[in-house]
Amino acid sequence: MMILHAELWVSIAVFAFVTSVTPGPNNMMLLASGVNFGVRATLPHLLGISCGHFIMLMAVGLGLGELFIRVPVIYQVMQVLGMAYMLYLAWGIVRSGPPPTDEASNEGSTPLGFWGAAAFQWVNPKAWVMTLGFFSNYLPQDAGLVLIAAASLVFSLINLPSIAVWAVMGARMGHYLQVDLYRRIFNWTMALLLVASMAASLFMR
């Protein structure tokens, strides 16, 4: 079994932390979810991101990335579907409100669940950049299943607490956004930033 040097594992850990904690579609949605729903209600969203990205890492490590190189139209279709899904999620952020105090409150507005967050990774441009950069820079081309699984697990274990920071920050901000006007301004800003992050990726070569 191929073994990576300790220095390379440290580099993998640093790469996972930096790419996970920096702003991107996932973190903007977690920030908004923390503001509108709190950390506890956002936990399925958090777990869905890390688990979904782990599955993506494994799939690319086992050869899915090669399929995109051979048939680029598949990735182009995923970009278009991703933009449509991003618009849907952005509208969900716009409609979000404070945690419900009765049955009528926040009707039709719920945090993104585990499966929705996991599925979103496949159309998230930053997740693809993280994944492809990870394998092209840190793992050898002849890496076996055990090494791919171990490296992907390390990445995901670092990813989870790194992105959780955004949900916690959102929950703290929520205390200062109890005024409906301020919360609406925040939600619209997050929604526009989310759409802008995806729109830019459509023009990347």
MDTraj code that builds the backbone (N, CA, C; nanometers):
import mdtraj as md
import numpy as np

residues = "MET MET ILE LEU HIS ALA GLU LEU TRP VAL SER ILE ALA VAL PHE ALA PHE VAL THR SER VAL THR PRO GLY PRO ASN ASN MET MET LEU LEU ALA SER GLY VAL ASN PHE GLY VAL ARG ALA THR LEU PRO HIS LEU LEU GLY ILE SER CYS GLY HIS PHE ILE MET LEU MET ALA VAL GLY LEU GLY LEU GLY GLU LEU PHE ILE ARG VAL PRO VAL ILE TYR GLN VAL MET GLN VAL LEU GLY MET ALA TYR MET LEU TYR LEU ALA TRP GLY ILE VAL ARG SER GLY PRO PRO PRO THR ASP GLU ALA SER ASN GLU GLY SER THR PRO LEU GLY PHE TRP GLY ALA ALA ALA PHE GLN TRP VAL ASN PRO LYS ALA TRP VAL MET THR LEU GLY PHE PHE SER ASN TYR LEU PRO GLN ASP ALA GLY LEU VAL LEU ILE ALA ALA ALA SER LEU VAL PHE SER LEU ILE ASN LEU PRO SER ILE ALA VAL TRP ALA VAL MET GLY ALA ARG MET GLY HIS TYR LEU GLN VAL ASP LEU TYR ARG ARG ILE PHE ASN TRP THR MET ALA LEU LEU LEU VAL ALA SER MET ALA ALA SER LEU PHE MET ARG".split()
xyz = np.array([
    [0.0849, -0.1205, 0.0000],
    [0.0000, 0.0000, 0.0000],
    [0.0879, 0.1248, 0.0000],
    [0.0559, 0.2202, -0.0834],
    [0.1326, 0.3435, -0.0912],
    [0.1092, 0.4279, 0.0337],
    [0.2176, 0.4841, 0.0886],
    [0.2098, 0.5651, 0.2101],
    [0.2602, 0.7059, 0.1793],
    [0.1855, 0.8070, 0.2236],
    [0.2269, 0.9450, 0.2038],
    [0.3135, 0.9904, 0.3206],
    [0.4093, 1.0769, 0.2937],
    [0.4944, 1.1317, 0.3983],
    [0.4123, 1.2221, 0.4904],
    [0.4601, 1.2366, 0.6135],
    [0.3885, 1.3182, 0.7122],
    [0.3720, 1.4611, 0.6642],
    [0.4745, 1.5141, 0.5957],
    [0.4667, 1.6515, 0.5469],
    [0.3517, 1.6687, 0.4477],
    [0.3271, 1.5653, 0.3682],
    [0.2193, 1.5738, 0.2696],
    [0.0825, 1.5690, 0.3375],
    [0.0713, 1.4914, 0.4444],
    [-0.0542, 1.4885, 0.5199],
    [-0.0826, 1.6253, 0.5816],
    [0.0233, 1.6907, 0.6290],
    [0.0064, 1.8251, 0.6843],
    [-0.0408, 1.9203, 0.5751],
    [0.0176, 1.9074, 0.4569],
    [-0.0223, 1.9925, 0.3447],
    [-0.1683, 1.9676, 0.3066],
    [-0.2098, 1.8416, 0.3089],
    [-0.3492, 1.8076, 0.2794],
    [-0.4420, 1.8723, 0.3817],
    [-0.4020, 1.8656, 0.5094],
    [-0.4837, 1.9243, 0.6158],
    [-0.4969, 2.0755, 0.5995],
    [-0.3865, 2.1403, 0.5657],
    [-0.3890, 2.2856, 0.5462],
    [-0.4762, 2.3216, 0.4267],
    [-0.4608, 2.2467, 0.3174],
    [-0.5422, 2.2712, 0.1978],
    [-0.6902, 2.2541, 0.2300],
    [-0.7248, 2.1481, 0.3027],
    [-0.8643, 2.1225, 0.3378],
    [-0.9207, 2.2356, 0.4236],
    [-0.8416, 2.2825, 0.5200],
    [-0.8894, 2.3892, 0.6080],
    [-0.9093, 2.5197, 0.5314],
    [-0.8097, 2.5598, 0.4545],
    [-0.8158, 2.6884, 0.3854],
    [-0.9291, 2.6914, 0.2836],
    [-0.9422, 2.5850, 0.2046],
    [-1.0467, 2.5833, 0.1022],
    [-1.1856, 2.5692, 0.1633],
    [-1.1939, 2.5061, 0.2803],
    [-1.3240, 2.4872, 0.3445],
    [-1.3723, 2.6125, 0.4159],
    [-1.2819, 2.6843, 0.4814],
    [-1.3223, 2.7952, 0.5666],
    [-1.3394, 2.9263, 0.4905],
    [-1.2826, 2.9359, 0.3703],
    [-1.2936, 3.0595, 0.2932],
    [-1.4325, 3.0718, 0.2298],
    [-1.4748, 3.1950, 0.1961],
    [-1.6113, 3.2159, 0.1441],
    [-1.6384, 3.1375, 0.0162],
    [-1.7610, 3.0930, 0.0027],
    [-1.8068, 3.0205, -0.1147],
    [-1.9559, 2.9961, -0.1016],
    [-2.0176, 2.9330, -0.1995],
    [-2.1630, 2.9102, -0.1935],
    [-2.2075, 2.8371, -0.0670],
    [-2.1370, 2.7291, -0.0294],
    [-2.1753, 2.6562, 0.0917],
    [-2.1738, 2.7464, 0.2144],
    [-2.0661, 2.8202, 0.2307],
    [-2.0515, 2.9009, 0.3514],
    [-2.1488, 3.0185, 0.3550],
    [-2.1811, 3.0741, 0.2396],
    [-2.2805, 3.1818, 0.2375],
    [-2.4178, 3.1291, 0.2770],
    [-2.4508, 3.0064, 0.2311],
    [-2.5789, 2.9483, 0.2688],
    [-2.5816, 2.9125, 0.4173],
    [-2.4687, 2.8647, 0.4705],
    [-2.4624, 2.8326, 0.6124],
    [-2.4744, 2.9580, 0.6980],
    [-2.4121, 3.0663, 0.6532],
    [-2.4230, 3.1928, 0.7256],
    [-2.5686, 3.2380, 0.7309],
    [-2.6357, 3.2322, 0.6167],
    [-2.7758, 3.2725, 0.6106],
    [-2.8636, 3.1795, 0.6940],
    [-2.8344, 3.0499, 0.6902],
    [-2.9125, 2.9546, 0.7675],
    [-2.8926, 2.9765, 0.9170],
    [-2.7681, 3.0070, 0.9576],
    [-2.7420, 3.0364, 1.0977],
    [-2.8190, 3.1574, 1.1455],
    [-2.8258, 3.2602, 1.0605],
    [-2.8994, 3.3818, 1.0959],
    [-3.0485, 3.3527, 1.1111],
    [-3.1031, 3.2781, 1.0170],
    [-3.2481, 3.2612, 1.0110],
    [-3.3025, 3.1450, 1.0934],
    [-3.2200, 3.0412, 1.1146],
    [-3.2717, 2.9211, 1.1803],
    [-3.1913, 2.8762, 1.3020],
    [-3.0699, 2.9280, 1.3194],
    [-2.9878, 2.8853, 1.4313],
    [-2.9000, 2.7659, 1.3964],
    [-2.8043, 2.7355, 1.4833],
    [-2.7067, 2.6298, 1.4558],
    [-2.7704, 2.4913, 1.4585],
    [-2.8549, 2.4645, 1.5576],
    [-2.9109, 2.3303, 1.5712],
    [-2.9901, 2.2903, 1.4476],
    [-3.0741, 2.3793, 1.3965],
    [-3.1540, 2.3479, 1.2776],
    [-3.0678, 2.3381, 1.1527],
    [-2.9465, 2.3944, 1.1572],
    [-2.8564, 2.3929, 1.0419],
    [-2.7667, 2.2688, 1.0409],
    [-2.7675, 2.1886, 1.1471],
    [-2.6800, 2.0714, 1.1550],
    [-2.6972, 1.9741, 1.0370],
    [-2.8211, 1.9392, 0.9958],
    [-2.8335, 1.8515, 0.8788],
    [-2.7678, 1.9098, 0.7536],
    [-2.7784, 2.0413, 0.7373],
    [-2.7138, 2.1104, 0.6260],
    [-2.5625, 2.0918, 0.6332],
    [-2.5071, 2.1125, 0.7516],
    [-2.3629, 2.0968, 0.7719],
    [-2.3165, 1.9557, 0.7379],
    [-2.3859, 1.8563, 0.7937],
    [-2.3481, 1.7167, 0.7702],
    [-2.3649, 1.6792, 0.6233],
    [-2.4683, 1.7328, 0.5590],
    [-2.4899, 1.7038, 0.4173],
    [-2.3766, 1.7543, 0.3302],
    [-2.3233, 1.8720, 0.3632],
    [-2.2111, 1.9267, 0.2869],
    [-2.0893, 1.8362, 0.2969],
    [-2.0498, 1.8018, 0.4193],
    [-1.9288, 1.7220, 0.4384],
    [-1.9434, 1.5809, 0.3824],
    [-2.0590, 1.5177, 0.4051],
    [-2.0799, 1.3827, 0.3523],
    [-2.0899, 1.3832, 0.2000],
    [-2.1616, 1.4821, 0.1463],
    [-2.1734, 1.4918, 0.0012],
    [-2.0394, 1.5158, -0.0651],
    [-1.9566, 1.5991, -0.0026],
    [-1.8256, 1.6260, -0.0598],
    [-1.7336, 1.5050, -0.0466],
    [-1.7481, 1.4288, 0.0615],
    [-1.6700, 1.3055, 0.0764],
    [-1.7012, 1.2077, -0.0371],
    [-1.8296, 1.1934, -0.0688],
    [-1.8698, 1.1051, -0.1788],
    [-1.8125, 1.1562, -0.3109],
    [-1.8138, 1.2882, -0.3294],
    [-1.7563, 1.3466, -0.4502],
    [-1.6068, 1.3171, -0.4587],
    [-1.5361, 1.3353, -0.3485],
    [-1.3928, 1.3066, -0.3458],
    [-1.3653, 1.1619, -0.3851],
    [-1.4405, 1.0708, -0.3266],
    [-1.4217, 0.9291, -0.3577],
    [-1.4494, 0.9002, -0.5048],
    [-1.5583, 0.9577, -0.5572],
    [-1.5961, 0.9324, -0.6961],
    [-1.4903, 0.9839, -0.7926],
    [-1.4412, 1.1051, -0.7688],
    [-1.3383, 1.1619, -0.8560],
    [-1.2085, 1.0834, -0.8416],
    [-1.1734, 1.0462, -0.7190],
    [-1.0519, 0.9688, -0.6974],
    [-1.0536, 0.8343, -0.7661],
    [-1.1737, 0.7788, -0.7835],
    [-1.1876, 0.6472, -0.8468],
    [-1.2149, 0.6560, -0.9971],
    [-1.2079, 0.7792, -1.0527],
    [-1.2123, 0.7882, -1.1981],
    [-1.3186, 0.8759, -1.2598],
    [-1.4081, 0.9355, -1.1799],
    [-1.5135, 1.0177, -1.2387],
    [-1.4570, 1.1408, -1.3094],
    [-1.3477, 1.1978, -1.2536],
    [-1.2880, 1.3154, -1.3163],
    [-1.2442, 1.2889, -1.4593],
    [-1.1987, 1.1667, -1.4857],
    [-1.1564, 1.1304, -1.6212],
    [-1.2748, 1.1329, -1.7170],
    [-1.3932, 1.0967, -1.6671],
    [-1.5124, 1.0980, -1.7520],
    [-1.5444, 1.2386, -1.7985],
    [-1.5301, 1.3373, -1.7103],
    [-1.5567, 1.4762, -1.7474],
    [-1.4578, 1.5268, -1.8515],
    [-1.3342, 1.4783, -1.8436],
    [-1.2339, 1.5177, -1.9429],
    [-1.2688, 1.4605, -2.0799],
    [-1.3158, 1.3366, -2.0817],
    [-1.3483, 1.2699, -2.2080],
    [-1.4816, 1.3187, -2.2660],
    [-1.5763, 1.3505, -2.1780],
    [-1.7087, 1.3957, -2.2237],
    [-1.7412, 1.5279, -2.1536],
    [-1.6824, 1.6387, -2.1980],
    [-1.6997, 1.7672, -2.1285],
    [-1.8427, 1.8180, -2.1254],
    [-1.9286, 1.7714, -2.2161],
    [-2.0664, 1.8196, -2.2188],
    [-2.1394, 1.7816, -2.0905],
    [-2.0973, 1.6740, -2.0258],
    [-2.1609, 1.6332, -1.9001],
    [-2.1427, 1.7421, -1.7955],
    [-2.0210, 1.7946, -1.7872],
    [-1.9939, 1.9001, -1.6890],
    [-2.0687, 2.0281, -1.7240],
    [-2.0811, 2.0574, -1.8545],
    [-2.1530, 2.1770, -1.8962],
    [-2.3006, 2.1677, -1.8590],
    [-2.3585, 2.0502, -1.8753],
    [-2.4987, 2.0301, -1.8360],
    [-2.5131, 2.0472, -1.6853],
    [-2.4178, 1.9957, -1.6093],
    [-2.4220, 2.0093, -1.4643],
    [-2.4123, 2.1555, -1.4218],
    [-2.3362, 2.2359, -1.4970],
    [-2.3269, 2.3780, -1.4663],
    [-2.4629, 2.4469, -1.4814],
    [-2.5333, 2.4151, -1.5886],
    [-2.6640, 2.4755, -1.6121],
    [-2.7636, 2.4320, -1.5045],
    [-2.7640, 2.3017, -1.4735],
    [-2.8520, 2.2525, -1.3680],
    [-2.8150, 2.3161, -1.2340],
    [-2.6857, 2.3355, -1.2138],
    [-2.6399, 2.3982, -1.0905],
    [-2.6895, 2.5405, -1.0769],
    [-2.6912, 2.6147, -1.1869],
    [-2.7392, 2.7523, -1.1830],
    [-2.8877, 2.7548, -1.1482],
    [-2.9636, 2.6619, -1.2060],
    [-3.1073, 2.6562, -1.1765],
    [-3.1302, 2.6237, -1.0290],
    [-3.0536, 2.5286, -0.9782],
    [-3.0681, 2.4900, -0.8372],
    [-3.0246, 2.6041, -0.7455],
    [-2.9206, 2.6765, -0.7867],
    [-2.8725, 2.7894, -0.7073],
    [-2.9793, 2.8983, -0.6987],
    [-3.0488, 2.9235, -0.8085],
    [-3.1564, 3.0226, -0.8072],
    [-3.2671, 2.9803, -0.7110],
    [-3.2968, 2.8518, -0.7104],
    [-3.3982, 2.7996, -0.6183],
    [-3.3548, 2.8185, -0.4728],
    [-3.2276, 2.7885, -0.4433],
    [-3.1775, 2.8055, -0.3074],
    [-3.1720, 2.9532, -0.2679],
    [-3.1344, 3.0387, -0.3622],
    [-3.1299, 3.1826, -0.3338],
    [-3.2688, 3.2352, -0.3002],
    [-3.3700, 3.1875, -0.3724],
    [-3.5070, 3.2299, -0.3425],
    [-3.5488, 3.1805, -0.2042],
    [-3.5008, 3.0627, -0.1662],
    [-3.5287, 3.0124, -0.0324],
    [-3.4690, 3.1019, 0.0751],
    [-3.3488, 3.1540, 0.0481],
    [-3.2864, 3.2460, 0.1440],
    [-3.3672, 3.3749, 0.1547],
    [-3.4112, 3.4275, 0.0415],
    [-3.4904, 3.5508, 0.0411],
    [-3.6168, 3.5338, 0.1246],
    [-3.6780, 3.4161, 0.1172],
    [-3.8046, 3.3918, 0.1880],
    [-3.7840, 3.3566, 0.3346],
    [-3.6590, 3.3363, 0.3761],
    [-3.6326, 3.2954, 0.5138],
    [-3.6672, 3.4065, 0.6113],
    [-3.7033, 3.3651, 0.7297],
    [-3.7327, 3.4594, 0.8362],
    [-3.6788, 3.4074, 0.9671],
    [-3.7057, 3.4736, 1.0759],
    [-3.6568, 3.4283, 1.2057],
    [-3.7190, 3.2950, 1.2441],
    [-3.6587, 3.2204, 1.3381],
    [-3.7152, 3.0940, 1.3826],
    [-3.8609, 3.1110, 1.4249],
    [-3.9474, 3.0146, 1.3917],
    [-4.0909, 3.0294, 1.4183],
    [-4.1228, 3.0346, 1.5664],
    [-4.2148, 3.1214, 1.6019],
    [-4.2621, 3.1297, 1.7398],
    [-4.4006, 3.0686, 1.7535],
    [-4.4659, 3.0423, 1.6406],
    [-4.5941, 2.9722, 1.6415],
    [-4.6101, 2.9022, 1.5084],
    [-4.7212, 2.8317, 1.4891],
    [-4.7392, 2.7498, 1.3698],
    [-4.7472, 2.8328, 1.2438],
    [-4.7873, 2.9591, 1.2553],
    [-4.8028, 3.0432, 1.1355],
    [-4.6735, 3.1103, 1.0958],
    [-4.5763, 3.1133, 1.1873],
    [-4.4530, 3.1861, 1.1598],
    [-4.3644, 3.1095, 1.0635],
    [-4.2961, 3.1844, 0.9772],
    [-4.1952, 3.1266, 0.8886],
    [-4.2517, 3.0177, 0.7977],
    [-4.3805, 3.0257, 0.7691],
    [-4.4450, 2.9230, 0.6873],
    [-4.3795, 2.9166, 0.5496],
    [-4.3496, 2.7944, 0.5060],
    [-4.2883, 2.7752, 0.3752],
    [-4.1394, 2.7989, 0.3736],
    [-4.0803, 2.8295, 0.4886],
    [-3.9370, 2.8564, 0.4941],
    [-3.8710, 2.7583, 0.5904],
    [-3.7853, 2.6727, 0.5398],
    [-3.7169, 2.5738, 0.6224],
    [-3.5698, 2.5693, 0.5824],
    [-3.4820, 2.5295, 0.6744],
    [-3.3406, 2.5190, 0.6391],
    [-3.3172, 2.4052, 0.5403],
    [-3.2114, 2.4158, 0.4636],
    [-3.1767, 2.3102, 0.3688],
    [-3.1424, 2.1836, 0.4454],
    [-3.1945, 2.0700, 0.4022],
    [-3.1730, 1.9437, 0.4719],
    [-3.0464, 1.8715, 0.4282],
    [-3.0260, 1.7543, 0.4867],
    [-2.9057, 1.6741, 0.4605],
    [-2.8917, 1.6391, 0.3129],
    [-2.9958, 1.5818, 0.2543],
    [-2.9857, 1.5338, 0.1167],
    [-2.9744, 1.6480, 0.0164],
    [-3.0441, 1.7573, 0.0441],
    [-3.0325, 1.8729, -0.0447],
    [-2.8924, 1.9298, -0.0439],
    [-2.8311, 1.9383, 0.0751],
    [-2.6947, 1.9897, 0.0854],
    [-2.5952, 1.8956, 0.0203],
    [-2.6164, 1.7644, 0.0380],
    [-2.5262, 1.6659, -0.0234],
    [-2.5343, 1.6733, -0.1755],
    [-2.6560, 1.6828, -0.2285],
    [-2.6738, 1.6902, -0.3736],
    [-2.6146, 1.8186, -0.4302],
    [-2.6223, 1.9262, -0.3532],
    [-2.5733, 2.0550, -0.4014],
    [-2.4242, 2.0524, -0.4326],
    [-2.3486, 1.9653, -0.3646],
    [-2.2036, 1.9617, -0.3888],
    [-2.1702, 1.9281, -0.5332],
    [-2.2568, 1.8526, -0.5982],
    [-2.2289, 1.8101, -0.7352],
    [-2.2484, 1.9220, -0.8374],
    [-2.3122, 2.0302, -0.7970],
    [-2.3296, 2.1439, -0.8883],
    [-2.2664, 2.2700, -0.8303],
    [-2.1873, 2.2528, -0.7260],
    [-2.1203, 2.3648, -0.6606],
    [-1.9816, 2.3844, -0.7226],
    [-1.9587, 2.4964, -0.7907],
    [-1.8291, 2.5152, -0.8589],
    [-1.7110, 2.5132, -0.7633],
    [-1.7257, 2.5689, -0.6444],
    [-1.6133, 2.5687, -0.5510],
    [-1.5800, 2.4270, -0.5062],
    [-1.6822, 2.3437, -0.4857],
    [-1.6584, 2.2051, -0.4451],
    [-1.5781, 2.1310, -0.5516],
    [-1.6064, 2.1594, -0.6789],
    [-1.5321, 2.0950, -0.7867],
    [-1.3879, 2.1446, -0.7913],
    [-1.3675, 2.2738, -0.7711],
    [-1.2314, 2.3280, -0.7687],
    [-1.1519, 2.2650, -0.6547],
    [-1.2147, 2.2537, -0.5369],
    [-1.1497, 2.1916, -0.4218],
    [-1.1128, 2.0468, -0.4509],
    [-1.2067, 1.9735, -0.5098],
    [-1.1865, 1.8308, -0.5347],
    [-1.0785, 1.8061, -0.6388],
    [-1.0876, 1.8756, -0.7514],
    [-0.9902, 1.8547, -0.8588],
    [-0.8518, 1.9035, -0.8170],
    [-0.8463, 2.0160, -0.7444],
    [-0.7182, 2.0643, -0.6944],
    [-0.6563, 1.9685, -0.5954],
    [-0.7389, 1.9053, -0.5143],
    [-0.6928, 1.8094, -0.4143],
    [-0.6217, 1.6920, -0.4805],
    [-0.6858, 1.6334, -0.5806],
    [-0.6270, 1.5151, -0.6438],
    [-0.5112, 1.5485, -0.7371],
    [-0.5165, 1.6633, -0.8012],
    [-0.4083, 1.6975, -0.8939],
    [-0.2815, 1.7400, -0.8225],
    [-0.2944, 1.7874, -0.6978],
    [-0.1776, 1.8404, -0.6278],
    [-0.1252, 1.7533, -0.5144],
    [-0.2082, 1.6661, -0.4575],
    [-0.1668, 1.5981, -0.3354],
    [-0.1642, 1.4455, -0.3427],
    [-0.2386, 1.3861, -0.4343],
    [-0.2398, 1.2408, -0.4416],
    [-0.1799, 1.1927, -0.5737],
    [-0.0977, 1.0879, -0.5694],
    [-0.0406, 1.0343, -0.6937],
    [-0.1477, 0.9706, -0.7806],
    [-0.1228, 0.9660, -0.9104],
    [-0.2217, 0.9125, -1.0035],
    [-0.2501, 0.7655, -0.9790],
    [-0.1519, 0.6921, -0.9246],
    [-0.1710, 0.5492, -0.9016],
    [-0.2143, 0.5184, -0.7582],
    [-0.2731, 0.6171, -0.6894],
    [-0.3193, 0.5955, -0.5527],
    [-0.4288, 0.4893, -0.5505],
    [-0.4215, 0.4003, -0.4518],
    [-0.5196, 0.2937, -0.4385],
    [-0.6414, 0.3365, -0.3599],
    [-0.7363, 0.2448, -0.3479],
    [-0.8623, 0.2735, -0.2816],
    [-0.8424, 0.3154, -0.1357],
    [-0.7551, 0.2456, -0.0640],
    [-0.7351, 0.2753, 0.0784],
    [-0.6796, 0.4155, 0.0974],
    [-0.5820, 0.4525, 0.0162],
    [-0.5221, 0.5850, 0.0278],
    [-0.6220, 0.6939, -0.0101],
    [-0.6980, 0.6717, -0.1168],
    [-0.7993, 0.7688, -0.1584],
    [-0.9034, 0.7881, -0.0486],
    [-0.9474, 0.6764, 0.0102],
    [-1.0481, 0.6837, 0.1163],
    [-0.9935, 0.7540, 0.2399],
    [-0.8688, 0.7244, 0.2766],
    [-0.8084, 0.7856, 0.3949],
    [-0.7917, 0.9359, 0.3760],
    [-0.7397, 0.9756, 0.2600],
    [-0.7182, 1.1177, 0.2329],
    [-0.8511, 1.1922, 0.2251],
    [-0.9511, 1.1308, 0.1640],
    [-1.0835, 1.1936, 0.1529],
    [-1.1478, 1.2087, 0.2899],
    [-1.1282, 1.1088, 0.3767],
    [-1.1841, 1.1154, 0.5114],
    [-1.1186, 1.2273, 0.5927],
    [-0.9864, 1.2389, 0.5812],
    [-0.9159, 1.3471, 0.6504],
    [-0.9689, 1.4821, 0.6043],
    [-0.9862, 1.4958, 0.4738],
    [-1.0381, 1.6210, 0.4184],
    [-1.1754, 1.6526, 0.4779],
    [-1.2640, 1.5543, 0.4808],
    [-1.4002, 1.5769, 0.5274],
    [-1.4062, 1.6055, 0.6769],
    [-1.3205, 1.5400, 0.7545],
    [-1.3176, 1.5631, 0.8984],
    [-1.2699, 1.7046, 0.9311],
    [-1.1856, 1.7593, 0.8468],
    [-1.1410, 1.8980, 0.8650],
    [-1.2456, 1.9941, 0.8103],
    [-1.3118, 1.9528, 0.7046],
    [-1.4129, 2.0377, 0.6415],
    [-1.5285, 2.0701, 0.7352],
    [-1.5759, 1.9712, 0.8105],
    [-1.6961, 1.9894, 0.8917],
    [-1.6834, 2.1014, 0.9952],
    [-1.5824, 2.0992, 1.0826],
    [-1.5723, 2.2112, 1.1787],
    [-1.5380, 2.3438, 1.1122],
    [-1.4692, 2.3385, 0.9970],
    [-1.4313, 2.4619, 0.9273],
    [-1.5534, 2.5357, 0.8754],
    [-1.6466, 2.4621, 0.8160],
    [-1.7665, 2.5276, 0.7636],
    [-1.8657, 2.5594, 0.8754],
    [-1.8579, 2.4840, 0.9868],
    [-1.9486, 2.5099, 1.0986],
    [-1.9286, 2.6502, 1.1556],
    [-1.8082, 2.7034, 1.1389],
    [-1.7792, 2.8386, 1.1863],
    [-1.8778, 2.9382, 1.1270],
    [-1.9144, 2.9191, 1.0011],
    [-2.0051, 3.0126, 0.9341],
    [-2.1464, 3.0058, 0.9913],
    [-2.1920, 2.8855, 1.0227],
    [-2.3241, 2.8723, 1.0831],
    [-2.3274, 2.9372, 1.2211],
    [-2.2192, 2.9187, 1.2976],
    [-2.2111, 2.9793, 1.4304],
    [-2.2086, 3.1312, 1.4190],
    [-2.1299, 3.1831, 1.3240],
    [-2.1274, 3.3284, 1.3036],
    [-2.2656, 3.3805, 1.2670],
    [-2.3365, 3.3047, 1.1823],
    [-2.4709, 3.3465, 1.1443],
    [-2.5646, 3.3518, 1.2631],
    [-2.5555, 3.2489, 1.3495],
    [-2.6419, 3.2471, 1.4682],
    [-2.6131, 3.3665, 1.5581],
    [-2.4853, 3.4013, 1.5711],
    [-2.4506, 3.5183, 1.6526],
    [-2.5036, 3.6464, 1.5887],
    [-2.4939, 3.6552, 1.4573],
    [-2.5445, 3.7735, 1.3874],
    [-2.6959, 3.7853, 1.3983],
    [-2.7621, 3.6695, 1.4083],
    [-2.9077, 3.6701, 1.4138],
    [-2.9626, 3.7535, 1.5277],
    [-2.8875, 3.7619, 1.6363],
    [-2.9321, 3.8424, 1.7506],
    [-2.9386, 3.9913, 1.7146],
    [-2.8583, 4.0312, 1.6161],
    [-2.8544, 4.1722, 1.5774],
    [-2.9425, 4.2009, 1.4559],
    [-3.0094, 4.0975, 1.4066],
    [-3.0930, 4.1136, 1.2875],
    [-3.2383, 4.0793, 1.3172],
    [-3.2829, 4.1094, 1.4378],
    [-3.4206, 4.0814, 1.4741],
    [-3.5186, 4.1771, 1.4065],
    [-3.4706, 4.2948, 1.3693],
    [-3.5551, 4.3894, 1.2953],
    [-3.5796, 4.3320, 1.1558],
    [-3.7060, 4.3226, 1.1179],
    [-3.7420, 4.2565, 0.9929],
    [-3.6730, 4.3187, 0.8721],
    [-3.6638, 4.4505, 0.8672],
    [-3.6014, 4.5180, 0.7537],
    [-3.4549, 4.4781, 0.7410],
    [-3.3828, 4.4771, 0.8523],
    [-3.2413, 4.4413, 0.8489],
    [-3.2225, 4.2968, 0.8050],
    [-3.3094, 4.2078, 0.8519],
    [-3.2982, 4.0671, 0.8149],
    [-3.3262, 4.0491, 0.6657],
    [-3.4236, 4.1227, 0.6154],
    [-3.4546, 4.1115, 0.4723],
    [-3.3381, 4.1618, 0.3871],
    [-3.2763, 4.2723, 0.4297],
    [-3.1603, 4.3242, 0.3570],
    [-3.0481, 4.2207, 0.3572],
    [-3.0249, 4.1596, 0.4730],
    [-2.9221, 4.0564, 0.4832],
    [-2.9536, 3.9384, 0.3910],
    [-3.0772, 3.8905, 0.3940],
    [-3.1134, 3.7746, 0.3123],
    [-3.1016, 3.8044, 0.1629],
    [-3.1455, 3.9220, 0.1218],
    [-3.1312, 3.9584, -0.0193],
    [-2.9837, 3.9683, -0.0590],
    [-2.9023, 4.0225, 0.0294],
    [-2.7584, 4.0334, 0.0009],
    [-2.6964, 3.8957, -0.0151],
    [-2.7292, 3.8025, 0.0761],
    [-2.6760, 3.6665, 0.0681],
    [-2.7238, 3.5961, -0.0591],
    [-2.8495, 3.6164, -0.0940],
    [-2.9037, 3.5526, -0.2140],
    [-2.8338, 3.6037, -0.3401],
    [-2.8121, 3.7346, -0.3477],
    [-2.7451, 3.7922, -0.4645],
    [-2.5996, 3.7462, -0.4743],
    [-2.5316, 3.7388, -0.3600],
    [-2.3932, 3.6898, -0.3595],
    [-2.3871, 3.5438, -0.4023],
    [-2.4854, 3.4656, -0.3610],
    [-2.4906, 3.3248, -0.3982],
    [-2.5056, 3.3087, -0.5490],
    [-2.5982, 3.3842, -0.6059],
    [-2.6196, 3.3787, -0.7515],
    [-2.4966, 3.4296, -0.8258],
    [-2.4357, 3.5373, -0.7757],
    [-2.3171, 3.5930, -0.8411],
    [-2.2019, 3.4930, -0.8422],
    [-2.1857, 3.4178, -0.7334],
    [-2.0764, 3.3207, -0.7267],
    [-2.0936, 3.2112, -0.8296],
    [-2.2178, 3.1732, -0.8571],
    [-2.2445, 3.0681, -0.9564],
    [-2.2372, 3.1235, -1.0980],
    [-2.2910, 3.2436, -1.1178],
    [-2.2904, 3.3037, -1.2516],
    [-2.1485, 3.3216, -1.3016],
    [-2.0575, 3.3615, -1.2129],
    [-1.9181, 3.3792, -1.2532],
    [-1.8561, 3.2489, -1.3015],
    [-1.8977, 3.1370, -1.2393],
    [-1.8382, 3.0089, -1.2762],
    [-1.8788, 2.9649, -1.4168],
    [-1.9924, 3.0126, -1.4650],
    [-2.0376, 2.9749, -1.5981],
    [-1.9497, 3.0322, -1.7085],
    [-1.8741, 3.1379, -1.6746],
    [-1.7880, 3.2019, -1.7744],
    [-1.6417, 3.1629, -1.7559],
    [-1.6153, 3.0719, -1.6593],
    [-1.4782, 3.0265, -1.6373],
    [-1.4440, 2.9193, -1.7387],
    [-1.3251, 2.9205, -1.7887],
    [-1.2811, 2.8217, -1.8853],
    [-1.1916, 2.7193, -1.8179],
])
top = md.Topology()
chain = top.add_chain()
for i, resn in enumerate(residues, 1):
    res = top.add_residue(resn, chain, resSeq=i)
    for name in ("N", "CA", "C"):
        top.add_atom(name, md.element.get_by_symbol(name[0]), res)
traj = md.Trajectory(xyz[None], top)
